[in-house]
Amino acid sequence: MIVSRDHIFKDGELKDKVILVTGANRGFGLAITMDLSKAGATVIMLGRDLGSLEYAYDAVVDAGYNEPILYPLDLEGATPENYQELQDNVLEKFDKLDGLIHNAAILGAQMPIEQYDIKLWYSTLQINLSAPFMLTQFLIPALVKSEDARILFLSSSVGREARAYWGAYSVSKFGIEGFAKTLSEELEKTNISVNTVDPGKLRTEMRRTAYPAEDSSTVPMPEEKSAAIVYLLSNLSPKMNGEQLTIVD
Ligand SMILES: NC(=O)c1ccc[n+]([C@@H]2O[C@H](COP(=O)([O-])OP(=O)(O)OC[C@H]3O[C@@H](n4cnc5c(N)ncnc54)[C@H](OP(=O)(O)O)[C@@H]3O)[C@@H](O)[C@H]2O)c1
């Protein structure tokens, strides 16, 4: 299903909503954080680098948006104890969670499977697939307390159609698609909806690394697409479950 990037959201559209975004310090995660905050949500900004998280926090506050919460956590090394602590903190401070956006990911390497570095394979699967599993598992108790909770997994075209040399990244996104579909069926009768979204092209560090020869001026800025995520988290969008969404380029 195609999602327009032209959503013009009202200030306060996400008022009283608490939404956790992973990889919120830069790239698409930061653009999403800015727009969700602008729309009135309180964003829990999860990232592994405290310095850039603080910088991003200042950008949100300086813009006059809702004050976010910083949550430093490295998704590669995070343990069940870390996720339990996160659950405790969310429940204690907000008593619910309305949105969970699994945005953080790494590209891994672009090379044949035959030569793929094994350590990098594990890291990519850990950050892009196993961490979202654990994060979701530990946050379901907070999500069920929302009247209308929405989980979004950032996917990719190479998570829906195989392409040579995309290795662990592609496999992790295929895994995310399968995980989201399974979860959507398990949670079908609850207040939690689960969907994947392929954001299409975004002018970020990941894109520059994947396509170094590309003319970046032809690639949309993340800020040109983040309103679509506000729409998907807002009560103004129809409740969907188990869908594969794509933001138009
Ligand atoms: N860019 C595109 O054209 C494109 C296309 C299709 C899909 N996507 C998907 O869109 C999402 C956002 O991509 P992007 O382009 O914004 O990527 P990006 O610019 O590379 O940013 C990735 C984010 O993930 C965080 N991250 C990486 N490893 C982490 C870890 N171990 N713990 C916590 N955070 C970690 C990074 O934090 P650090 O700053 O600490 O590294 C950064 O905030 C990804 O899921 C990507 O797969 C992107």
The ligand as a MOL file (V3000), in Angstrom:
LIG
                    3D

  0  0  0     0  0            999 V3000
M  V30 BEGIN CTAB
M  V30 COUNTS 48 52 0 0 0
M  V30 BEGIN ATOM
M  V30 1 N 18.2710 5.8610 3.4660 0
M  V30 2 C 17.5020 5.1730 2.6230 0
M  V30 3 O 17.4730 5.4790 1.4100 0
M  V30 4 C 16.6570 4.0170 3.1350 0
M  V30 5 C 15.9510 3.2520 2.1920 0
M  V30 6 C 15.1670 2.1920 2.6280 0
M  V30 7 C 15.0830 1.9170 3.9830 0
M  V30 8 N 15.7690 2.6780 4.8850 0 CHG=1
M  V30 9 C 15.6270 2.3450 6.3180 0
M  V30 10 O 15.2660 3.5260 7.0160 0
M  V30 11 C 15.8010 3.4840 8.3590 0
M  V30 12 C 16.5910 4.7340 8.6380 0
M  V30 13 O 17.6870 4.7770 7.7400 0
M  V30 14 P 18.6610 6.0330 7.5820 0
M  V30 15 O 18.8590 6.1960 6.1370 0
M  V30 16 O 18.2040 7.1670 8.4150 0 CHG=-1
M  V30 17 O 20.0230 5.4060 8.1980 0
M  V30 18 P 21.2700 6.1200 8.8520 0
M  V30 19 O 21.3710 7.5170 8.3610 0
M  V30 20 O 22.4250 5.2240 8.6340 0
M  V30 21 O 20.8910 6.1450 10.4200 0
M  V30 22 C 20.8090 4.9330 11.1100 0
M  V30 23 C 20.4170 5.1750 12.5460 0
M  V30 24 O 20.4600 3.9220 13.2390 0
M  V30 25 C 21.2390 4.0930 14.4080 0
M  V30 26 N 21.9000 2.8830 14.8410 0
M  V30 27 C 22.7440 2.0850 14.1380 0
M  V30 28 N 23.2310 1.1140 14.9120 0
M  V30 29 C 22.7060 1.2930 16.1550 0
M  V30 30 C 22.8460 0.6200 17.3810 0
M  V30 31 N 23.6660 -0.4340 17.5440 0
M  V30 32 N 22.1470 1.0630 18.4650 0
M  V30 33 C 21.3430 2.1370 18.3390 0
M  V30 34 N 21.1740 2.8350 17.1950 0
M  V30 35 C 21.8660 2.4210 16.1130 0
M  V30 36 C 22.2770 5.1440 13.9950 0
M  V30 37 O 22.9280 5.6640 15.1500 0
M  V30 38 P 24.4860 6.1840 15.1180 0
M  V30 39 O 24.4100 7.6380 14.7420 0
M  V30 40 O 24.9600 5.9600 16.5070 0
M  V30 41 O 25.2110 5.3720 14.0840 0
M  V30 42 C 21.3810 6.1300 13.2750 0
M  V30 43 O 20.6630 6.9160 14.1790 0
M  V30 44 C 16.6210 2.2060 8.4290 0
M  V30 45 O 15.8510 1.1710 9.0220 0
M  V30 46 C 16.8990 1.8710 6.9730 0
M  V30 47 O 17.1240 0.4990 6.7820 0
M  V30 48 C 16.5690 3.7200 4.4950 0
M  V30 END ATOM
M  V30 BEGIN BOND
M  V30 1 1 1 2
M  V30 2 2 2 3
M  V30 3 1 2 4
M  V30 4 1 4 5
M  V30 5 2 4 48
M  V30 6 2 5 6
M  V30 7 1 6 7
M  V30 8 2 7 8
M  V30 9 1 8 9
M  V30 10 1 8 48
M  V30 11 1 9 10
M  V30 12 1 9 46
M  V30 13 1 10 11
M  V30 14 1 11 12
M  V30 15 1 11 44
M  V30 16 1 12 13
M  V30 17 1 13 14
M  V30 18 2 14 15
M  V30 19 1 14 16
M  V30 20 1 14 17
M  V30 21 1 17 18
M  V30 22 2 18 19
M  V30 23 1 18 20
M  V30 24 1 18 21
M  V30 25 1 21 22
M  V30 26 1 22 23
M  V30 27 1 23 24
M  V30 28 1 23 42
M  V30 29 1 24 25
M  V30 30 1 25 26
M  V30 31 1 25 36
M  V30 32 1 26 27
M  V30 33 1 26 35
M  V30 34 2 27 28
M  V30 35 1 28 29
M  V30 36 1 29 30
M  V30 37 2 29 35
M  V30 38 1 30 31
M  V30 39 2 30 32
M  V30 40 1 32 33
M  V30 41 2 33 34
M  V30 42 1 34 35
M  V30 43 1 36 37
M  V30 44 1 36 42
M  V30 45 1 37 38
M  V30 46 2 38 39
M  V30 47 1 38 40
M  V30 48 1 38 41
M  V30 49 1 42 43
M  V30 50 1 44 45
M  V30 51 1 44 46
M  V30 52 1 46 47
M  V30 END BOND
M  V30 END CTAB
M  END
